[in-house]
Amino acid sequence: MTFVRTRLALDRMTEGQVLLVKLRGEEPRQNVPRTATEQGHAVLGQREMPDGSLQVRIRKGGG
């Protein structure tokens, strides 16, 4: 479900824009960056946050 929301946000963006996603839980942490890359987007970075979440920066690709 988390990637569905991420994908909807990416669909509304133009190529080259950057999306900041906050992830909680092990499954989204693994699946969102992997699936974004598979769909032609670039994962620019990941950062552990003090609250235990993971922030992921994704640049929308042309895919």
MIMI-117751 format. One record per atom (N, C-alpha, C): residue number from 1; atom name; x, z, y. Coordinates in nm, 4 decimals. Example, Ala and Ser with C-alpha at 12.3 -4.5 7.8 and 13.67 -1.06 7.14 Angstrom:
2
voti,kolkol,c1,c3,c2
1,N,1.3190,0.7800,-0.5690
1,CA,1.2300,0.7800,-0.4500
1,C,1.3200,0.7800,-0.3300
2,N,1.2850,0.7080,-0.2250
2,CA,1.3670,0.7140,-0.1060
2,C,1.2900,0.7870,0.0030
% end
This chain:
63
voti,kolkol,c1,c3,c2
1,N,0.0822,0.0000,-0.1192
1,CA,0.0000,0.0000,0.0000
1,C,0.0871,0.0000,0.1263
2,N,0.1987,0.0698,0.1218
2,CA,0.2848,0.0768,0.2398
2,C,0.3367,-0.0617,0.2773
3,N,0.3753,-0.1429,0.1770
3,CA,0.4257,-0.2749,0.2122
3,C,0.3151,-0.3636,0.2646
4,N,0.1922,-0.3439,0.2206
4,CA,0.0802,-0.4229,0.2733
4,C,0.0701,-0.4014,0.4239
5,N,0.0791,-0.2782,0.4676
5,CA,0.0740,-0.2477,0.6116
5,C,0.1943,-0.3072,0.6843
6,N,0.3102,-0.2976,0.6214
6,CA,0.4321,-0.3551,0.6799
6,C,0.4181,-0.5060,0.6926
7,N,0.3680,-0.5696,0.5879
7,CA,0.3514,-0.7150,0.5905
7,C,0.2520,-0.7579,0.6974
8,N,0.1430,-0.6855,0.7123
8,CA,0.0451,-0.7184,0.8170
8,C,0.1084,-0.7099,0.9551
9,N,0.1912,-0.6080,0.9756
9,CA,0.2605,-0.5943,1.1042
9,C,0.3574,-0.7105,1.1246
10,N,0.4323,-0.7470,1.0217
10,CA,0.5270,-0.8586,1.0320
10,C,0.4540,-0.9902,1.0577
11,N,0.3376,-1.0075,0.9971
11,CA,0.2600,-1.1306,1.0162
11,C,0.2178,-1.1492,1.1620
12,N,0.1977,-1.0408,1.2341
12,CA,0.1555,-1.0478,1.3748
12,C,0.2725,-1.0704,1.4705
13,N,0.3935,-1.0626,1.4167
13,CA,0.5128,-1.0741,1.5007
13,C,0.5657,-1.2172,1.4998
14,N,0.6512,-1.2465,1.5977
14,CA,0.7180,-1.3764,1.5992
14,C,0.8546,-1.3625,1.5349
15,N,0.9064,-1.4727,1.4854
15,CA,1.0356,-1.4721,1.4187
15,C,1.1422,-1.4121,1.5101
16,N,1.2241,-1.3233,1.4548
16,CA,1.3323,-1.2604,1.5300
16,C,1.2978,-1.1229,1.5852
17,N,1.1690,-1.0902,1.5944
17,CA,1.1311,-0.9574,1.6421
17,C,1.1669,-0.8532,1.5365
18,N,1.1847,-0.7283,1.5812
18,CA,1.2261,-0.6204,1.4916
18,C,1.1140,-0.5173,1.4800
19,N,1.0878,-0.4792,1.3568
19,CA,0.9854,-0.3793,1.3250
19,C,1.0548,-0.2527,1.2766
20,N,1.0138,-0.1387,1.3271
20,CA,1.0640,-0.0095,1.2823
20,C,0.9567,0.0543,1.1953
21,N,0.9911,0.0814,1.0694
21,CA,0.8956,0.1364,0.9730
21,C,0.9437,0.2742,0.9303
22,N,0.8522,0.3696,0.9259
22,CA,0.8828,0.5047,0.8796
22,C,0.8231,0.5207,0.7404
23,N,0.9090,0.5498,0.6426
23,CA,0.8655,0.5568,0.5034
23,C,0.8773,0.6984,0.4495
24,N,0.7788,0.7358,0.3694
24,CA,0.7805,0.8650,0.3010
24,C,0.7548,0.8378,0.1530
25,N,0.8249,0.9065,0.0673
25,CA,0.8059,0.8908,-0.0766
25,C,0.9068,0.7940,-0.1352
26,N,0.9378,0.8157,-0.2598
26,CA,1.0427,0.7369,-0.3254
26,C,1.0039,0.5909,-0.3460
27,N,0.8818,0.5647,-0.3876
27,CA,0.8410,0.4267,-0.4147
27,C,0.8489,0.3380,-0.2907
28,N,0.7916,0.3770,-0.1769
28,CA,0.8056,0.2923,-0.0574
28,C,0.9506,0.2750,-0.0132
29,N,1.0313,0.3801,-0.0278
29,CA,1.1728,0.3719,0.0105
29,C,1.2447,0.2619,-0.0662
30,N,1.2075,0.2430,-0.1909
30,CA,1.2706,0.1399,-0.2732
30,C,1.2056,0.0038,-0.2535
31,N,1.0729,0.0022,-0.2485
31,CA,1.0004,-0.1247,-0.2511
31,C,0.9933,-0.1986,-0.1184
32,N,0.9760,-0.1276,-0.0092
32,CA,0.9585,-0.1957,0.1193
32,C,1.0828,-0.2759,0.1593
33,N,1.2026,-0.2172,0.1598
33,CA,1.3202,-0.2978,0.1959
33,C,1.3445,-0.4144,0.0995
34,N,1.3256,-0.3906,-0.0299
34,CA,1.3474,-0.4958,-0.1297
34,C,1.2487,-0.6103,-0.1108
35,N,1.1216,-0.5776,-0.0952
35,CA,1.0191,-0.6804,-0.0810
35,C,1.0352,-0.7554,0.0506
36,N,1.0705,-0.6865,0.1565
36,CA,1.0927,-0.7540,0.2851
36,C,1.2045,-0.8571,0.2721
37,N,1.3117,-0.8200,0.2060
37,CA,1.4239,-0.9113,0.1853
37,C,1.3809,-1.0306,0.0993
38,N,1.3069,-1.0035,-0.0058
38,CA,1.2587,-1.1108,-0.0934
38,C,1.1704,-1.2099,-0.0181
39,N,1.1012,-1.1638,0.0844
39,CA,1.0108,-1.2505,0.1598
39,C,1.0786,-1.3166,0.2793
40,N,1.2103,-1.3039,0.2888
40,CA,1.2845,-1.3764,0.3909
40,C,1.3124,-1.3012,0.5191
41,N,1.2862,-1.1718,0.5199
41,CA,1.3145,-1.0897,0.6371
41,C,1.4500,-1.0208,0.6182
42,N,1.5057,-0.9693,0.7259
42,CA,1.6369,-0.9036,0.7187
42,C,1.6212,-0.7541,0.7432
43,N,1.6730,-0.6743,0.6524
43,CA,1.6766,-0.5289,0.6723
43,C,1.8026,-0.4999,0.7530
44,N,1.7836,-0.4577,0.8771
44,CA,1.8953,-0.4355,0.9690
44,C,1.9608,-0.2997,0.9509
45,N,1.8856,-0.2035,0.9020
45,CA,1.9420,-0.0713,0.8843
45,C,1.8392,0.0262,0.8317
46,N,1.8897,0.1349,0.7757
46,CA,1.8061,0.2424,0.7238
46,C,1.8669,0.3740,0.7684
47,N,1.7803,0.4678,0.8071
47,CA,1.8309,0.5958,0.8565
47,C,1.7434,0.7099,0.8056
48,N,1.8082,0.8067,0.7437
48,CA,1.7386,0.9280,0.6999
48,C,1.7032,1.0113,0.8224
49,N,1.5814,1.0599,0.8260
49,CA,1.5352,1.1402,0.9381
49,C,1.5288,1.2881,0.8976
50,N,1.5363,1.3785,0.9953
50,CA,1.5337,1.5224,0.9654
50,C,1.4077,1.5672,0.8908
51,N,1.2975,1.4960,0.9091
51,CA,1.1730,1.5346,0.8417
51,C,1.1649,1.4825,0.6983
52,N,1.2712,1.4178,0.6497
52,CA,1.2732,1.3682,0.5130
52,C,1.2268,1.2244,0.4976
53,N,1.1818,1.1639,0.6063
53,CA,1.1384,1.0252,0.5990
53,C,1.2593,0.9319,0.6145
54,N,1.2357,0.8051,0.5908
54,CA,1.3390,0.7030,0.6060
54,C,1.2901,0.6023,0.7084
55,N,1.3691,0.5768,0.8113
55,CA,1.3371,0.4721,0.9082
55,C,1.4100,0.3445,0.8662
56,N,1.3354,0.2347,0.8622
56,CA,1.3915,0.1063,0.8245
56,C,1.3628,0.0067,0.9360
57,N,1.4676,-0.0627,0.9795
57,CA,1.4530,-0.1677,1.0806
57,C,1.4542,-0.3018,1.0103
58,N,1.3464,-0.3802,1.0322
58,CA,1.3312,-0.5097,0.9667
58,C,1.3146,-0.6168,1.0732
59,N,1.3986,-0.7220,1.0658
59,CA,1.3856,-0.8355,1.1571
59,C,1.3067,-0.9443,1.0852
60,N,1.2019,-0.9904,1.1514
60,CA,1.1169,-1.0921,1.0902
60,C,1.1934,-1.2233,1.0772
61,N,1.1883,-1.2776,0.9572
61,CA,1.2504,-1.4059,0.9309
61,C,1.1478,-1.5168,0.9333
62,N,1.1924,-1.6357,0.9008
62,CA,1.1031,-1.7510,0.9017
62,C,1.0233,-1.7674,0.7739
63,N,1.0528,-1.6839,0.6731
63,CA,0.9886,-1.6963,0.5428
63,C,0.8518,-1.6456,0.5439
% end
